[in-house]
Amino acid sequence: MSGKKSKTKLYSPAKVNLFLQVLGKRRDGYHDLATLMQRISLFDEMEFSLREEGIVVRCPGSGLPEDERNIAYRAAKVLLERAGCRGGVEITIHKRIPMAAGLGGGSSNAASTLVVLNDLMELAFSRDELIEIGATIGADVPFFIFEKTAWAFGIGDRLQEADDIPVVWFVLLNPGIEISTKTVYQGLDLGLTKEGIEFSIHNFHTHTAEEIARGLWNDLENVAFRLFPELANLKRVLLNHGARGSLMSGSGSTVFGIFEGEKEALKAAESLGRMGMWSVYTAHSL
């Protein structure tokens, strides 16, 4: 490892889904989606140190597994095996992003692991190759490797950059409920034809924050609201505190509101925080 950088630290961002439509169910049991995903300024902090061999993952204070059940561990293992590399890595994850909350924290950690190890170990995989590897690890991993606001199709492995997205301020409420993505999808009444639903991104206008707020949509929201009625209340609370629009992200349980600007978002977050009923976060789009 002499002559090479052997340590690095980075911030691994969360995401929100500004739009999510389920287009059909696949033969492999997964669902085809059309979703607009936006990275936001809510981060986990990750540290990487190369070692002679073996993978070590530490997640202090989070309760996350530190073995192959951890998605960052699996990402490191897959990449090293794909590269035929005998080296190892120690990964420390300081969690800030709520878990099982529809914000993609685990997928972001996995994507960061692939990108950082590719750089630290000088493996020379292209971004497209990393995206292909990431798709085998988790549905949202390719998006975080893409590192741009994007429409994602299929199971999230087909990405198209979203143009003309303005900077948007968010307030996010998390009630501390961990929701199983599988459970939400099982509760979805598709009512789809065998051919699925046709979708065009031209139906969604994103030139202003107001247009984004008007276009917010998530097919999974009603299912999650039936399972956890308190989530619907979060949406009402955000709208009552000045959000221009509000939506559950992914399969939940985080609900976010879009605000006019930073000042309005911070004011709402302060008021909501005083209630002491939920975890409250402010963030802007990246």
Salt bridges, closest charged atoms under 4 A:
ASP28 OD2 - ARG26 NH2 3.10
ASP32 OD1 - ARG26 NH1 3.16
ASP44 OD2 - LYS95 NZ 2.58
GLU45 OE2 - LYS9 NZ 3.63
GLU47 OE2 - LYS9 NZ 3.97
GLU47 OE2 - HIS94 NE2 3.49
ASP67 OD1 - ARG69 NE 2.98
GLU68 OE2 - LYS77 NZ 3.05
GLU90 OE2 - ARG58 NE 3.13
GLU132 OE1 - ARG82 NH2 2.84
ASP140 OD2 - LYS15 NZ 3.94
GLU161 OE1 - LYS148 NZ 3.53
ASP164 OD2 - HIS207 ND1 3.69
GLU210 OE1 - ARG244 NH2 2.79
GLU221 OE1 - LYS235 NZ 2.74
GLU260 OE1 - ARG244 NH1 2.03
GLU270 OE2 - ARG274 NH1 3.50
